[in-house]
Amino acid sequence: MWKNKIMRLPKRKKDSHKGDYGRVLVVAGSSGMLGAAVLASRGALRVGAGLTYLAVPPELVNFANTMTPEVISLPFDKIESIKPNVIAVGPGLSVNNNMKNLMLGILTSNVLCPSSFTLDADALNNIADNPDILCQAKGTLIITPHPGELSRLINTSIEEIQSKRVEVAMSTAKRFNCIVVLKGYQTVVADAKGKVYVNKSGNPGMAKGGMGDVLTGVIAGIAGQNVAAFDAAVMGVYYHGLAGDLAAKEKGEYAMIASDLLEKIPDAIRKCY
């Protein structure tokens, strides 16, 4: 079990600049699903990422610029023109052969080579028919599936996954040599060496669309600040759940939405200092 109880981001130096706090690339979005990409990129911004890039289909670049002016938007085919230290892939990406090829290219690129990847949603759905591609990743891998996505990835029923969440998360982490964030009630974080964290923050009001997209960006944004990947996953899950608790306290579990959670991330971080 993970023992470090300090959920604090690195202290920011007075003489620092944006380059000191990570270059996060979010690869996400498709027609009708740009919102997922925006939520993920805003999640990275809210936890302090110095520079956040959002790669989307070419026809959506201008819309992305308008929706989040703090993010640098670019089309998929320009990804290798930047040098991110972390990459988050998946929210709203869609599933098709083009996206499968994009996924493989990102994971195995000799140009990108980030310190870590965070893969969620359609990043995982696109490789479900050949999950061992994950073992080719040129960087530490964090995957953030909900039980349905993990079911497709490891060909195991949702019922079995839910009946032994810790054990399945650990075995999946070992199989793919990665960090697994198995989302849901008491989200489990496990790595290939046997470290496990079971999260206690969060509430049923977070069972809504967009929440996982925010988490993807939050984890990547923390990892980009030279935080070890496992610690970034644990901190991200905790902050995300705590922000959800604060949003539920203000809006109620029925009414709160992912954008409300985003706005509570600053308060969640301050509560940990």
Secondary structure in CASP SS format (residue, H / E / C, confidence):
PFRMAT SS
TARGET T0000
AUTHOR 0000-0000-0000
METHOD secondary structure of the structure
MODEL  1
M C 1.00
W C 1.00
K C 1.00
N C 1.00
K C 1.00
I C 1.00
M C 1.00
R C 1.00
L C 1.00
P C 1.00
K C 1.00
R C 1.00
K C 1.00
K C 1.00
D C 1.00
S C 1.00
H C 1.00
K H 1.00
G H 1.00
D H 1.00
Y H 1.00
G C 1.00
R E 1.00
V E 1.00
L E 1.00
V E 1.00
V E 1.00
A C 1.00
G C 1.00
S C 1.00
S C 1.00
G C 1.00
M C 1.00
L H 1.00
G H 1.00
A H 1.00
A H 1.00
V H 1.00
L H 1.00
A H 1.00
S H 1.00
R H 1.00
G H 1.00
A H 1.00
L H 1.00
R H 1.00
V C 1.00
G C 1.00
A C 1.00
G C 1.00
L E 1.00
T E 1.00
Y E 1.00
L E 1.00
A E 1.00
V E 1.00
P C 1.00
P H 1.00
E H 1.00
L H 1.00
V H 1.00
N H 1.00
F H 1.00
A H 1.00
N H 1.00
T H 1.00
M H 1.00
T C 1.00
P C 1.00
E C 1.00
V C 1.00
I E 1.00
S E 1.00
L E 1.00
P E 1.00
F H 1.00
D H 1.00
K H 1.00
I H 1.00
E H 1.00
S H 1.00
I C 1.00
K C 1.00
P C 1.00
N C 1.00
V E 1.00
I E 1.00
A E 1.00
V E 1.00
G C 1.00
P C 1.00
G C 1.00
L C 1.00
S C 1.00
V C 1.00
N C 1.00
N H 1.00
N H 1.00
M H 1.00
K H 1.00
N H 1.00
L H 1.00
M H 1.00
L H 1.00
G H 1.00
I H 1.00
L H 1.00
T H 1.00
S C 1.00
N C 1.00
V C 1.00
L C 1.00
C C 1.00
P C 1.00
S C 1.00
S E 1.00
F E 1.00
T E 1.00
L E 1.00
D C 1.00
A C 1.00
D H 1.00
A H 1.00
L H 1.00
N H 1.00
N C 1.00
I C 1.00
A C 1.00
D C 1.00
N C 1.00
P H 1.00
D H 1.00
I H 1.00
L H 1.00
C H 1.00
Q H 1.00
A C 1.00
K C 1.00
G C 1.00
T E 1.00
L E 1.00
I E 1.00
I E 1.00
T C 1.00
P C 1.00
H C 1.00
P H 1.00
G H 1.00
E H 1.00
L H 1.00
S H 1.00
R H 1.00
L H 1.00
I H 1.00
N C 1.00
T C 1.00
S C 1.00
I H 1.00
E H 1.00
E H 1.00
I H 1.00
Q H 1.00
S H 1.00
K C 1.00
R H 1.00
V H 1.00
E H 1.00
V H 1.00
A H 1.00
M H 1.00
S H 1.00
T H 1.00
A H 1.00
K H 1.00
R H 1.00
F H 1.00
N C 1.00
C C 1.00
I E 1.00
V E 1.00
V E 1.00
L E 1.00
K C 1.00
G C 1.00
Y C 1.00
Q C 1.00
T C 1.00
V E 1.00
V E 1.00
A E 1.00
D C 1.00
A C 1.00
K C 1.00
G C 1.00
K C 1.00
V E 1.00
Y E 1.00
V E 1.00
N C 1.00
K C 1.00
S C 1.00
G C 1.00
N C 1.00
P H 1.00
G H 1.00
M H 1.00
A C 1.00
K C 1.00
G C 1.00
G C 1.00
M H 1.00
G H 1.00
D H 1.00
V H 1.00
L H 1.00
T H 1.00
G H 1.00
V H 1.00
I H 1.00
A H 1.00
G H 1.00
I H 1.00
A H 1.00
G C 1.00
Q C 1.00
N C 1.00
V C 1.00
A C 1.00
A H 1.00
F H 1.00
D H 1.00
A H 1.00
A H 1.00
V H 1.00
M H 1.00
G H 1.00
V H 1.00
Y H 1.00
Y H 1.00
H H 1.00
G H 1.00
L H 1.00
A H 1.00
G H 1.00
D H 1.00
L H 1.00
A H 1.00
A H 1.00
K H 1.00
E H 1.00
K H 1.00
G C 1.00
E C 1.00
Y C 1.00
A C 1.00
M C 1.00
I C 1.00
A H 1.00
S H 1.00
D H 1.00
L H 1.00
L H 1.00
E H 1.00
K H 1.00
I H 1.00
P H 1.00
D H 1.00
A H 1.00
I H 1.00
R H 1.00
K C 1.00
C C 1.00
Y C 1.00
END
